[in-house]
Amino acid sequence: MAPQTAGRGIQLGEAERKKIRLAQKTELTEHLIYKKLAAYQRDENNRRVFEQIAREELEHHDYWKNLLGEEVKPNRLMVWFYVILARIFGITFGIKLLEKGEQRAERAYRELLPVIPDIQELIEAEDRHEQRLISLLDEERLRYVSSMVLGLNDALVELTGALAGLTLALQRTGLVALAGLITGIAASMSMAASEYLSTKSEEGDKNPVKAAVYTGIAYIFTVLFLVFPYLILTNPLVCLGIAVFNALLVVVFFTYYISVAKDLSFKARFAEMAAISLSVTALNFLIGLGIRHFLHIEV
């Protein structure tokens, strides 16, 4: 519950009023986010937790409203942004981003604590929100994230390297695309089968079939994204440059997803994945150049 002594004998300067206005808008926006997320929950416990947090966020908004005596409008764009993120990338990803918002709100409240001592209850409530959100984090797609990482990493490392070698060896985009697709699809099936056998032998809580599917799908989507330039352009070196850029985009996107969902360092993981992928690409580029030069193979 929000404290009940709001607005009694509290002198507010313009700086404090600006912070309170932002806090009020944030609480109202988060109330709507939690309310909409609750409506999408199939798990009854998750739905009740989201509804409870939504009610508390509305109480916090009302506290700031009574203190400031002003109406604010929620950030509707932010509401839909978080809801769409949670729907596409999973509730875990959306929750983790919301958790960061709760941490920012808690820091903002602590700045106002010397002026408004009775907001200590709000600070404690924000901390409770964080703990409740963490307790919800049991999502299937996150349990299989290691399988997706396996598929993505292998596709990035193997295919970017293969495309570099094929580009120099063949120098015809149509042939490179054909060889890349055949190589990539065959490798995705091999990786999926390997993941199935590996998961089955572990006897853990992961379903071997689902693990194989996650691995295979991640691999195939990465293959299609990397090969796509060769299907629409004619300059093989330009296609290779775009493919490498696409590989880095995949690394950025997935590294950010993992860093948010699992509270890992973005910079460290991105640097590692990018360095490995680019190194293998450069090496295979040189191998393709060497094969073409020394074997005198023309296509």
N, C-alpha and C positions, 0 to 999 in steps of 0.2 A: 504494500500500500504506500502511496505517496504521503509525505508529511502533511500535517493539517494546519501548520502555523504560517502558511505562505501569506505574504503581503502584509504582515503585521509589524509595522515599525521598521521596515527594511528600506534603507536609502540606497538607491541604485543610480550609478553614473551611466553615461552613454555607452561606455565600453562594456559594462555588465549587462545593460539592456540588449546590446547587440548579441552577446553570447547567449543570453536567455532566449532571444528570438530564434536564433539558430537551433538551440536545444529543443525548443517547442516544435519547430518545423520538423526536426529530425525524429522526434518521438512520434509525431503524427504519421510521418512517412513510414516508419518502421512498424507502427501499429497496423497499417494497411498491408505491408509486406507479409507480416506474420499471419494476418487474417487470411490472405489469399493462399499462402503456403499451406495453412491448415486445411483449406478446402480441398487441396490436392492429395492429402495424405490418406493412404489406405490403412496404414497402421493406426489403430485406435489410440494407443498411448502417445504416439507422435502427434496426432491431431489434437489431443487434449493439451499437451504441453505447448504447442504453438498457439492455441486459443488462449491459454492462460497468460502467456507472454504478451500476446496482442492486447489483452485487457489491461495488463500492467503498464504497457507502453502508453495506452490511452490515458490511464490515470496520471502518468508522468506528464503527458501533454497538458492535462487539465490543471495540474499543479503549476506549471509554468504559465499557463493562460491566466489563472487567478492571480499569480504574482505580478505579471506584466500588464494584464488588462487589455491584451490585444489578441485579435484573431490572426491565424496564419493559415496558409494553404499548403497541403502536402506536395511533395515532389512526385507527381504522377509518373514522370519518365523514369525516375529511380525505382518506383514500385514495380513497374513492368520489366525494367532491366533485371532486377533480382529474380523476379518470378520466372522470366524466360530463361535466365541462366540456370536456375534450379531445374526447370523442366528439361532443358537440353543436356546439361552436363551433370545432372544428378543433384539430389538434395544435399549431399555432403559438400559439394563445391559451393552451393549457395549459402549453406549454413556457415562455412568457414569464412566467407566474405562478410556475412552478417556479424559473425563473431568479432572480426576486426573492427566493424562499426561500433559494436558494444564497447570494445576497448577504448576507442576514440572518445565515445560518450563519457566513459568513466573518467578519463583524463580531463575532459572539459569540465566535468562536475567538480573535480578536485580543485581546479583553478577558481571556481566560484565559492568553494567551501569557506574561506575566510570572511566573505561578505554575507553568505547565507548558510549559517551553521547547520540548520535543520535538513539540508539536502544529503546528509550522511546516509539517510535511509535510501535515497535514490541510488547512491553509489553502491550500497550493498545489494540493491535489487539488480543493478546492471551486472554485478559479479555473479549473482544467482542465475541470471539469464545465460551467461557464458557457460556455467557448469551444466545447465540443463541442455544447452545446445550440444555440448560435447557428448553428453549421455545418449544422444540420438544417433550418433555416427556409427551405424551398422548397415551399410548399403552394399548391395550385391556388386555393383560395378567397381566399388573401391576394393572389395576383396579380390577382384580379378584384375586389379590394376597392374600387378606384376606380369600377367599374361599379355596385357596390352603393351607394356614397356618392352617385353621380349619381341613382340611382333614389330613394333616401331623401330626399335634399335637395329634389329637385323635387316629390316627393309632399308633403312637409311644407310647403314654401313655397306651392306652388300650391293644394293642397287645403284646408289650414287657412284660407287666404285666401278661397277659393271658398266654403267652408262658412260662413264669417262673413258674406259677402255674401248668400248664399242664405238664411241664417237670418233676416236682417233683411228681405230682399225678399219671401220666401214665408211665413215664420212658421208653417209646418206641417211637422212632423218627417218625415212620410211623403214629402212632395214633396221636401224637402231631401235625404233619404236617396236617393231615386230619381235626382235630378239629380246628387248627389255621386258615386254609383256609376257613372252613365253617363259623367260627366266624367272620373272617375278611371281607369276601365278604358280609355277611349279614349286618355287621356293616357299610360297605361302602355304601350300598344301603340306610340304615337308615339315615346315615349322609347326603347323597345327597338329600334325600327327605326333611329332616329338613332344609337344606340350601335353598332349593327351596321355601319352605313355609316362611322361615325367610326373604329372599330377596324380595319375592313378597309382604309381609306385609310392608316392609320399603318404597316402592314406590320411590326408588332412581333411579340412571341412570344405574344400573346393570340389566342385563337380568337374570331372575330367573333360566331359563333352563341352561344357560351358567354357572352360579354360581354353580348349582347343579353338572354339568358335571365336572368342575374344582375340586370341593370337592371330588367327587367320584373317579376320576382318580388318584388324589394325594393319596387318601386312599388306593386304590387297589395296586398301584405301591409300596407303602410302605409295605403293607401286603406281597406281593410276595418277596420283598427284605429280609424281616425279616424271612419268613418261609423257604426260599430257602435252608439254611443249613440242615434242617430236612429232605429234600428230597434226599440229596446225602450222608449224613453221618449217622453213626449208634450210636455214643456215644451221649446220650441226653444232658449231661452237656457241652460237647464240642460245640454242636449245640447251646445251650443257650448262651454260651460265644460269639460265632460268631454273633448270633442274636443281642446281646447287643452292640457288636462292630459295626455292621451294622447300628443299631439305632443311634449311636453316629456319624457315617459317614453322615447319612441323616441330622442330626442336624447341623453338620459342614457345609455341602454343602448348605443347604437351608438358614441357618443363614447368611452365607457369601453373598448369592444371595440377600437377603433382605437388609442386611447392605449396600451393594453397591448401589442397585437400589433405596433405600429410604433414604440413608445417615443416617443410624442408627448405634448405637454402636454394633460391632460384639461381643465383650467380654461379655457384659451384657446380650444380648439375648441368646448367646450360653450357658452361665452359668445357666440361668433360665431354658431353655428347657432341658438341660442335667440333671440338678438336679431333675426336676419333673419326667422325664422319668426313671431315675435310681432309684429314691425313690419308685415309684410305682412298678417297677420291683422287687426290693428287698422285698417290702411288700408282693407282690403276691407269691414270692418264698417261703416266710415263711408260708403264708396261705396254699399253696399247700403241704408243708411239714407237717403242722399241720393236715390238712384234712386226709392225708394218714396215719398219725400216730394214731390219735384218732378214726377215723372211721374204721381203719383196712381194707381199700378198696384195693384190688389187681386186677390188670388188666392183 
